[in-house]
């Protein structure tokens, strides 16, 4: 699968199940209650076991665009970064900024906790209905902007984990767009 090197950080696009990623932290596309749901949220809670829900209950929810940290419990990943993406409502309700904030806050939280490898799902592009190409451009663009602004970042690997071929294609297109821009 495609990868991109940015300073000392390698960005990867892979197709697979994020619950199987052997990284320091997996990012969960949660809802504001943090009490579980369908999609990747449901998969992460199933794989992490009931202690994850118990830990989430102590967090008092999470606002859209923000991110909170828990252990990974039975996951291979030591941590879960729970973030809440915007529901797509046509694009005129601050959705782009809120989605960018999910990636920015997740990276800041990872950095603050010495997390060096993390995996993102395609936040908001499932149940929340965010158009895939727009969401992918925001995901890759926000991560690259973070790394540009944090040249001393300790994060060594960021993996975009895609659950289907269309999402893989969208991320690979976003990587190629960046590479074209740097030629
Ligand atoms: N691994 C990786 N990606 C996955 C997995 C998985 N196991 N399961 C689903 N996905 C993908 C979806 O195919 C989609 O590309 O994650 C992306 C995000 O989709 P959702 O999980 O539906 O998340 P989102 O669109 O952000 O909606 C969040 O859904 O599950 C509920 O509680 C959650 O209410 C919240 C809403």
Boltz pocket constraint, residues with backbone or C-beta under 6 A from the ligand:
constraints:
  - pocket:
      binder: B
      contacts: [[A, 16], [A, 17], [A, 18], [A, 19], [A, 29], [A, 30], [A, 31], [A, 36], [A, 37], [A, 38], [A, 39], [A, 40], [A, 41], [A, 42], [A, 43], [A, 85], [A, 121], [A, 122], [A, 123], [A, 124], [A, 125], [A, 126], [A, 127], [A, 128], [A, 129], [A, 130], [A, 161], [A, 162], [A, 163], [A, 164], [A, 167]]
      max_distance: 6.0
